Amino acid sequence: MSQLPTPPGARPRPTRRARRGLRITALLAVAALGLAACGSDDEEAEAAGGDGAGDFGAITLQLSWIKNAEFAGEFMADTNGHYTDVGFSAVTMDPGPGAIETLVATEDADFGLSNAVSTAQVIAEEDAPLKIVGTKFQKNPFTILSLADGGDIATPEDLVGKKIGVQAGGNETLFDALLEVNGIDPADVEKVPVEYDPAPLIDGEVDGFLAYITNESITVQAEGYEVTNLPFADNGLPFVAESVITTERMIEEEPEKVKAFLEAEIRGWQDAIADPEEGARLAVEEYGKDLKLDMEKEVEQSEVQMGLIVTPEVEANGLFTITDELVDQCLSTLAAAGIEIEADELFDLSLLDELLEEKPELTELP
């Protein structure tokens, strides 16, 4: 991508390294304000920290969505004591959606669950000091959801002439990339602003709706509609999702904490794979009990997402691993989305590699 000339009188754009320094300073300033406001709570949490392995105290995990079965492994890790076993006195799971990357970059959350596109965009555009250190979903769950007796969008070419509901922000970037990689002129598709509720699809206001194949797709089916899905991962946009992100500072200064968190996550997801119904029950009856979740839908979500988590590569290498080939696929998707970034700017899998070498039993699947 060619760089635009600097307008007369304007400041030259700082280099990436310089911009990152400025960005970190600003982020730390925001974090300091947040810590000042909740310092007493943090101090109490730290005081409650046990003497377990590592004695890492209390941490916060920023989830990407509401507390449903998408986080069955996290609920299992908490319920079955995996977080405490590795040295955390408590793990607070804050529900999304929200500014996950900003919350982690400012260290208002120690870890977050995001995806390669959203994380890369924040790193490339804002020089956020973030890295992906492992991933739950080998295949991303994004899809264009349609009604079988309506838009029935089964191929990228079916998008032409249709109204597609797209949420603002990162989802717009994703949708534009879907059109780009499939050679579809954006002028041939009407993009309609929507929220996350698929009601506009059911009401016929749009022909298709950008959704999760593990969430809204199941919800619409549960209401009695036959649906058609156009999964991004199978139509030119493969990338990892529900990826664990943390700061470069955490990786450099507290590597054992990162490894401990990854170990607890892996053990939790080993449990969730072994018993999807229990993961769904925890979402419905305990962690998401205020949401009045439907048990049948949550069980189905637990089962459907296993196809995104357990792939032949995971069977060979273990949960949360990312192969070099998948990294390359992610970078190709990012390029299609107009995001210029190198692999080592987005991924740091060194601590996961260390962990699995130290504890090879973590590579085993139920």
MARTORDO-958734 format. One record per residue (C-alpha): residue number from 1; residue in one letter; z, y, x. Coordinates in Angstrom, 3 decimals, always signed. Each point is the difference from the previous one (the first is absolute). Layout:
// residues N
(site NUM, A, (Z, Y, X));
...
***
This chain:
// residues 366
(site 1, M, (+0.000, +0.000, +0.000));
(site 2, S, (-1.036, +3.327, +1.561));
(site 3, Q, (+2.632, +2.667, +0.370));
(site 4, L, (-0.556, +3.299, -1.795));
(site 5, P, (-0.074, +3.093, +2.235));
(site 6, T, (+3.105, +2.124, +0.041));
(site 7, P, (-0.489, +3.126, -2.160));
(site 8, P, (+0.218, +3.300, +1.877));
(site 9, G, (+3.596, +1.124, +0.378));
(site 10, A, (+1.393, -3.341, -1.089));
(site 11, R, (+2.348, -2.039, +2.144));
(site 12, P, (-1.564, -3.021, +1.700));
(site 13, R, (+1.165, -3.210, -1.640));
(site 14, P, (+2.754, -1.663, +2.093));
(site 15, T, (-0.661, -3.345, +1.605));
(site 16, R, (+1.317, -3.106, -1.771));
(site 17, R, (+2.848, -0.258, +2.513));
(site 18, A, (+0.941, +3.652, -0.491));
(site 19, R, (-0.284, -0.268, -3.778));
(site 20, R, (+2.198, -3.064, +0.055));
(site 21, G, (+2.655, +1.895, +1.924));
(site 22, L, (-0.067, +2.787, -2.568));
(site 23, R, (+0.021, -2.493, -2.843));
(site 24, I, (+2.984, -1.911, +1.379));
(site 25, T, (+1.939, +3.249, +0.417));
(site 26, A, (-0.696, +0.932, -3.619));
(site 27, L, (+0.863, -3.477, -1.267));
(site 28, L, (+3.265, -0.055, +1.893));
(site 29, A, (+0.914, +3.376, -1.449));
(site 30, V, (-0.537, -1.342, -3.501));
(site 31, A, (+1.967, -3.126, +0.858));
(site 32, A, (+2.899, +2.103, +1.296));
(site 33, L, (+0.207, +1.820, -3.335));
(site 34, G, (+0.002, -3.306, -1.845));
(site 35, L, (+2.707, -1.430, +2.220));
(site 36, A, (+2.149, +3.074, -0.420));
(site 37, A, (-0.186, -0.411, -3.764));
(site 38, C, (+0.987, -3.678, +0.012));
(site 39, G, (+1.923, -0.323, +3.254));
(site 40, S, (+3.242, -1.110, -1.600));
(site 41, D, (-1.729, -2.889, -1.794));
(site 42, D, (-1.654, -1.141, +3.217));
(site 43, E, (+3.286, +0.187, +1.892));
(site 44, E, (+1.714, -2.137, -2.630));
(site 45, A, (-2.816, -2.544, +0.167));
(site 46, E, (+0.200, -0.152, +3.790));
(site 47, A, (+3.780, -0.390, -0.174));
(site 48, A, (-0.505, -2.980, -2.293));
(site 49, G, (-2.259, -1.683, +2.575));
(site 50, G, (+1.154, -3.449, +1.040));
(site 51, D, (+0.195, -1.680, +3.362));
(site 52, G, (-2.983, -2.260, -0.670));
(site 53, A, (-2.765, -0.815, +2.435));
(site 54, G, (-1.224, +3.337, +1.266));
(site 55, D, (+2.364, +2.034, -2.206));
(site 56, F, (-2.863, +2.196, -1.191));
(site 57, G, (+1.941, +1.629, -2.835));
(site 58, A, (-1.605, +1.075, -3.283));
(site 59, I, (-3.715, +0.750, -0.397));
(site 60, T, (-2.364, +1.234, -2.686));
(site 61, L, (-3.246, -1.702, -0.961));
(site 62, Q, (-2.511, +2.098, -1.950));
(site 63, L, (-1.864, -2.231, -2.447));
(site 64, S, (-3.544, +0.795, -1.087));
(site 65, W, (+0.607, -0.594, -3.704));
(site 66, I, (+2.644, -0.688, -2.647));
(site 67, K, (+2.402, -2.889, +0.552));
(site 68, N, (-2.114, -2.806, -1.388));
(site 69, A, (-1.105, -3.390, +1.344));
(site 70, E, (-2.178, +1.708, +2.612));
(site 71, F, (+3.204, +0.106, +2.045));
(site 72, A, (+1.226, -3.526, -0.717));
(site 73, G, (+0.375, -0.677, +3.727));
(site 74, E, (+2.116, +3.104, +0.515));
(site 75, F, (+2.222, -0.988, -2.926));
(site 76, M, (+0.329, -3.501, +1.455));
(site 77, A, (+0.836, +1.383, +3.444));
(site 78, D, (+2.767, +2.091, -1.533));
(site 79, T, (+1.350, -2.644, -2.387));
(site 80, N, (-0.094, -2.843, +2.515));
(site 81, G, (+1.696, +2.018, +2.735));
(site 82, H, (-2.895, +0.226, +2.438));
(site 83, Y, (+0.447, +3.750, +0.544));
(site 84, T, (+3.698, -0.396, +0.760));
(site 85, D, (-0.612, -3.097, +2.135));
(site 86, V, (-2.132, +2.019, +2.415));
(site 87, G, (+2.510, +2.857, +0.205));
(site 88, F, (-0.562, +2.492, -2.827));
(site 89, S, (+3.086, +0.993, -1.960));
(site 90, A, (-2.138, +1.059, -2.971));
(site 91, V, (-3.637, +0.599, -0.917));
(site 92, T, (-0.726, +2.656, -2.618));
(site 93, M, (-3.352, -0.566, -1.704));
(site 94, D, (-1.364, +3.247, -1.411));
(site 95, P, (-2.714, -0.544, -2.629));
(site 96, G, (-3.412, +1.656, +0.112));
(site 97, P, (-2.517, +1.345, -0.456));
(site 98, G, (+0.563, +2.949, +2.264));
(site 99, A, (-0.745, +1.579, +3.353));
(site 100, I, (+0.762, -3.206, +1.874));
(site 101, E, (-1.520, +1.039, +3.310));
(site 102, T, (+1.746, +3.379, +0.041));
(site 103, L, (+3.362, -1.536, -0.861));
(site 104, V, (-0.314, -2.437, +2.887));
(site 105, A, (-1.430, +2.559, +2.430));
(site 106, T, (+2.951, +2.325, -0.677));
(site 107, E, (+2.374, -2.975, +0.298));
(site 108, D, (+1.316, +0.504, -3.513));
(site 109, A, (-0.957, -3.677, -0.232));
(site 110, D, (+0.207, -2.398, +2.927));
(site 111, F, (-2.868, -2.188, -1.188));
(site 112, G, (-2.646, +0.257, -2.682));
(site 113, L, (-2.568, -2.182, -1.729));
(site 114, S, (-3.432, +1.600, -0.032));
(site 115, N, (-3.617, -0.958, +0.707));
(site 116, A, (-2.372, +0.508, +2.893));
(site 117, V, (-2.079, +2.700, -1.705));
(site 118, S, (+2.883, +2.221, -1.140));
(site 119, T, (+1.821, -0.358, +3.315));
(site 120, A, (-3.094, +0.614, +2.108));
(site 121, Q, (-0.905, +3.083, -2.015));
(site 122, V, (+3.417, +1.585, +0.616));
(site 123, I, (-0.124, -0.885, +3.705));
(site 124, A, (-3.540, +1.337, +0.444));
(site 125, E, (+0.430, +3.176, -2.046));
(site 126, E, (+3.642, +0.905, +0.672));
(site 127, D, (+0.747, -1.821, +3.258));
(site 128, A, (+2.910, -1.763, -1.655));
(site 129, P, (+1.835, -2.120, +2.614));
(site 130, L, (-0.429, -3.261, -1.924));
(site 131, K, (-1.118, -3.558, +0.720));
(site 132, I, (-0.618, -3.148, -2.018));
(site 133, V, (+2.146, -2.751, +1.525));
(site 134, G, (-0.886, -2.864, -2.364));
(site 135, T, (-1.449, -0.613, -3.455));
(site 136, K, (+0.783, -1.986, -3.132));
(site 137, F, (-3.417, +0.165, -1.661));
(site 138, Q, (-2.844, -1.291, +2.149));
(site 139, K, (-2.365, +0.922, -2.831));
(site 140, N, (+0.534, +3.294, -1.760));
(site 141, P, (+0.617, -0.173, -3.773));
(site 142, F, (-2.170, +2.976, -0.986));
(site 143, T, (-2.567, -0.660, -2.730));
(site 144, I, (-2.180, +1.728, -2.548));
(site 145, L, (+1.399, -1.393, -3.223));
(site 146, S, (-2.177, -0.101, -3.107));
(site 147, L, (-0.018, -1.689, -3.393));
(site 148, A, (-2.324, -2.981, -0.254));
(site 149, D, (-1.318, +1.261, -3.335));
(site 150, G, (-0.172, +3.568, +1.302));
(site 151, G, (-1.102, +1.189, +3.422));
(site 152, D, (+0.025, -3.573, +1.375));
(site 153, I, (-0.341, +1.228, +3.588));
(site 154, A, (-0.510, -3.162, +2.049));
(site 155, T, (-2.150, +1.349, +2.855));
(site 156, P, (-0.149, +3.333, +1.828));
(site 157, E, (-3.378, +0.695, -1.656));
(site 158, D, (+1.745, -0.172, -3.390));
(site 159, L, (+1.825, +3.233, +0.914));
(site 160, V, (-3.198, +2.009, -0.423));
(site 161, G, (+0.042, +2.067, -3.174));
(site 162, K, (+3.674, -0.793, -0.708));
(site 163, K, (+3.131, +2.131, -0.412));
(site 164, I, (+2.662, -1.164, +2.427));
(site 165, G, (+3.636, +1.063, -0.202));
(site 166, V, (+1.292, +0.860, +3.487));
(site 167, Q, (+3.441, +1.297, +0.973));
(site 168, A, (+0.204, +3.077, +2.210));
(site 169, G, (+0.683, -0.231, +3.722));
(site 170, G, (-0.562, -3.096, +2.100));
(site 171, N, (-1.572, -1.921, -2.869));
(site 172, E, (-2.819, +2.549, -0.169));
(site 173, T, (-0.680, -0.599, +3.685));
(site 174, L, (-0.093, -3.731, -0.647));
(site 175, F, (-2.350, +0.302, -2.949));
(site 176, D, (-2.376, +2.257, +1.910));
(site 177, A, (-0.018, -2.562, +2.821));
(site 178, L, (-0.818, -2.779, -2.478));
(site 179, L, (-3.059, +1.938, -1.108));
(site 180, E, (-0.968, +0.783, +3.605));
(site 181, V, (+0.091, -3.570, +1.306));
(site 182, N, (-1.978, -1.238, -3.001));
(site 183, G, (-2.681, +2.691, +0.251));
(site 184, I, (+0.797, +1.595, -3.351));
(site 185, D, (-0.669, +3.710, -0.494));
(site 186, P, (+3.245, +1.660, -1.209));
(site 187, A, (-2.140, +2.085, -2.375));
(site 188, D, (-0.824, -3.215, -1.867));
(site 189, V, (+3.648, -0.701, -0.873));
(site 190, E, (+2.328, +2.247, -1.999));
(site 191, K, (+3.462, +0.151, +1.572));
(site 192, V, (+2.688, +0.756, -2.608));
(site 193, P, (+3.507, +1.142, +1.060));
(site 194, V, (+2.710, -2.366, -1.320));
(site 195, E, (+3.581, -0.997, +0.698));
(site 196, Y, (+1.155, -3.583, +0.625));
(site 197, D, (+0.276, -1.008, -3.674));
(site 198, P, (-3.153, -1.980, -0.958));
(site 199, A, (+0.071, +1.357, -3.578));
(site 200, P, (-3.240, +2.021, +0.542));
(site 201, L, (-1.789, -3.301, +0.695));
(site 202, I, (+1.375, -1.693, -3.103));
(site 203, D, (-0.739, +3.077, -2.122));
(site 204, G, (-3.609, +0.082, +1.197));
(site 205, E, (+0.262, +3.353, +1.772));
(site 206, V, (-1.247, -1.614, +3.221));
(site 207, D, (-2.130, -3.067, +0.744));
(site 208, G, (+1.946, -0.975, +3.089));
(site 209, F, (+3.399, +0.744, +1.494));
(site 210, L, (+1.151, -0.090, +3.625));
(site 211, A, (+2.896, -2.456, -0.071));
(site 212, Y, (+1.923, -2.756, +1.749));
(site 213, I, (-1.239, -3.504, -0.735));
(site 214, T, (+3.659, -1.066, +0.147));
(site 215, N, (+1.271, +2.627, -2.414));
(site 216, E, (-2.067, +1.955, -2.532));
(site 217, S, (-2.569, -2.791, -0.248));
(site 218, I, (+2.723, -2.441, -1.076));
(site 219, T, (+1.565, +2.585, -2.329));
(site 220, V, (-3.267, +0.602, -1.867));
(site 221, Q, (-0.637, -3.744, -0.303));
(site 222, A, (+3.512, -0.453, -1.390));
(site 223, E, (-0.926, +2.384, -2.815));
(site 224, G, (-2.703, -2.420, -1.065));
(site 225, Y, (-3.078, +1.422, +1.720));
(site 226, E, (-2.434, -2.008, +2.096));
(site 227, V, (-0.550, +1.886, +3.250));
(site 228, T, (-2.516, +0.179, +2.818));
(site 229, N, (+1.055, +0.877, +3.545));
(site 230, L, (-1.987, +1.464, +2.887));
(site 231, P, (+2.341, -0.623, +2.970));
(site 232, F, (-0.429, +2.454, +2.864));
(site 233, A, (+0.805, -2.685, +2.591));
(site 234, D, (-2.974, -2.101, -1.119));
(site 235, N, (-2.419, +2.894, -0.383));
(site 236, G, (-0.195, +1.703, +3.358));
(site 237, L, (+3.514, +1.436, +0.401));
(site 238, P, (+2.321, -2.504, +1.679));
(site 239, F, (+3.256, +1.478, +1.280));
(site 240, V, (+3.670, -0.927, +0.182));
(site 241, A, (+2.487, +1.216, -2.590));
(site 242, E, (+3.734, -0.128, -0.666));
(site 243, S, (+0.225, +0.547, +3.729));
(site 244, V, (+3.269, +0.771, +1.772));
(site 245, I, (-0.091, +3.473, +1.541));
(site 246, T, (+2.525, +1.689, +2.216));
(site 247, T, (+0.093, +2.766, +2.589));
(site 248, E, (-1.114, -0.092, +3.598));
(site 249, R, (+3.538, +1.105, +0.897));
(site 250, M, (+1.485, -3.021, -1.760));
(site 251, I, (-2.401, -2.342, +1.805));
(site 252, E, (+0.716, +1.531, +3.401));
(site 253, E, (+3.737, +0.650, -0.289));
(site 254, E, (+1.216, -2.687, -2.432));
(site 255, P, (-2.348, -2.970, +0.413));
(site 256, E, (+2.701, -2.559, -0.842));
(site 257, K, (+0.587, +1.701, -3.347));
(site 258, V, (-3.710, -0.257, -0.799));
(site 259, K, (-0.049, -3.668, +0.977));
(site 260, A, (+3.116, -0.678, -2.080));
(site 261, F, (-1.572, +1.613, -3.034));
(site 262, L, (-3.205, -1.985, +0.417));
(site 263, E, (+1.982, -3.224, +0.350));
(site 264, A, (+1.910, +0.640, -3.232));
(site 265, E, (-3.238, +0.896, -1.783));
(site 266, I, (-1.720, -3.173, +1.159));
(site 267, R, (+2.940, -2.167, -1.054));
(site 268, G, (+0.112, +1.722, -3.386));
(site 269, W, (-3.683, -0.627, -0.575));
(site 270, Q, (+0.344, -3.608, +1.123));
(site 271, D, (+2.540, -0.333, -2.821));
(site 272, A, (-2.247, +1.817, -2.491));
(site 273, I, (-2.969, -2.239, +0.795));
(site 274, A, (+2.187, -3.061, -0.472));
(site 275, D, (+1.242, +1.207, -3.395));
(site 276, P, (-2.203, +2.644, -1.686));
(site 277, E, (+1.892, -0.286, -3.293));
(site 278, E, (+3.291, +0.900, +1.650));
(site 279, G, (-1.572, +3.077, +1.561));
(site 280, A, (-1.239, +1.040, -3.442));
(site 281, R, (+3.430, -0.649, -1.520));
(site 282, L, (+1.671, +2.230, +2.573));
(site 283, A, (-2.442, +2.790, -0.899));
(site 284, V, (+0.555, -0.361, -3.752));
(site 285, E, (+3.718, -0.695, -0.165));
(site 286, E, (+1.425, +1.774, +3.021));
(site 287, Y, (-1.964, +2.440, +2.142));
(site 288, G, (-2.282, +1.298, -2.758));
(site 289, K, (+2.246, -0.713, -2.977));
(site 290, D, (-0.129, +3.621, -1.203));
(site 291, L, (-3.806, -0.192, -0.226));
(site 292, K, (-0.036, -2.621, -2.766));
(site 293, L, (-2.564, -2.077, +1.868));
(site 294, D, (-1.738, -2.930, -1.673));
(site 295, M, (+0.940, -3.309, +1.614));
(site 296, E, (-3.321, -1.701, -0.706));
(site 297, K, (-1.936, +2.859, +1.566));
(site 298, E, (+2.264, +0.110, +3.054));
(site 299, V, (-0.323, -3.747, +0.577));
(site 300, E, (-3.773, +0.309, -0.168));
(site 301, Q, (+0.090, +2.925, +2.427));
(site 302, S, (+2.137, -2.027, +2.416));
(site 303, E, (-2.540, -2.802, -0.106));
(site 304, V, (-3.145, +2.155, +0.158));
(site 305, Q, (+1.168, +1.983, +3.025));
(site 306, M, (+0.502, -3.187, +1.988));
(site 307, G, (-3.790, -0.095, +0.347));
(site 308, L, (+0.158, +3.380, +1.731));
(site 309, I, (+2.891, -1.006, +2.260));
(site 310, V, (-0.759, -3.591, +0.997));
(site 311, T, (-3.440, -0.301, +1.580));
(site 312, P, (-1.337, -2.531, +2.523));
(site 313, E, (+0.829, +2.503, +2.750));
(site 314, V, (+3.607, +0.252, -1.193));
(site 315, E, (+0.235, -3.772, -0.200));
(site 316, A, (-1.071, -0.098, +3.640));
(site 317, N, (+1.959, +2.983, +1.329));
(site 318, G, (+2.866, +0.769, -2.369));
(site 319, L, (+0.967, +2.584, -2.602));
(site 320, F, (-0.464, +3.711, +0.781));
(site 321, T, (-2.445, -0.704, +2.852));
(site 322, I, (-3.325, +1.826, +0.215));
(site 323, T, (-2.895, -1.533, +1.936));
(site 324, D, (-2.271, +2.017, +2.265));
(site 325, E, (-2.840, -0.710, -2.427));
(site 326, L, (+1.978, +1.453, -2.908));
(site 327, V, (+0.877, +3.063, +2.095));
(site 328, D, (-3.725, +0.527, +0.621));
(site 329, Q, (-0.721, -0.376, -3.721));
(site 330, C, (+2.663, +2.602, -0.775));
(site 331, L, (-1.560, +2.431, +2.471));
(site 332, S, (-3.445, -0.510, -1.578));
(site 333, T, (+1.463, +0.769, -3.421));
(site 334, L, (+1.710, +3.101, +1.358));
(site 335, A, (-3.263, +1.191, +1.536));
(site 336, A, (-1.670, -0.409, -3.406));
(site 337, A, (+2.788, +2.135, -1.453));
(site 338, G, (-0.678, +2.703, +2.596));
(site 339, I, (+3.202, -0.682, +1.944));
(site 340, E, (-0.450, -0.036, +3.768));
(site 341, I, (+2.763, -1.921, +1.737));
(site 342, E, (+0.394, -2.548, +2.785));
(site 343, A, (+1.767, -3.338, -0.412));
(site 344, D, (+2.882, +0.960, +2.303));
(site 345, E, (+0.553, +3.210, -1.944));
(site 346, L, (+0.583, -1.923, -3.216));
(site 347, F, (+1.383, -3.403, +1.004));
(site 348, D, (+2.780, -1.129, +2.329));
(site 349, L, (+0.497, -3.736, -0.440));
(site 350, S, (+1.739, -0.542, +3.336));
(site 351, L, (+3.501, -0.358, -1.462));
(site 352, L, (-1.183, -2.483, -2.618));
(site 353, D, (-1.662, -2.008, +2.761));
(site 354, E, (+3.253, +0.033, +1.986));
(site 355, L, (+2.005, -1.086, -3.029));
(site 356, L, (-2.267, -2.935, -0.819));
(site 357, E, (-0.017, -1.110, +3.626));
(site 358, E, (+3.805, +0.093, +0.072));
(site 359, K, (+0.369, -1.695, -3.397));
(site 360, P, (-3.064, -2.165, -0.672));
(site 361, E, (+1.640, -1.441, -3.126));
(site 362, L, (-0.850, +3.296, -1.696));
(site 363, T, (-3.685, -0.957, +0.072));
(site 364, E, (+0.665, -2.959, -2.287));
(site 365, L, (-0.906, +0.130, -3.706));
(site 366, P, (+1.857, -1.845, -2.777));
***
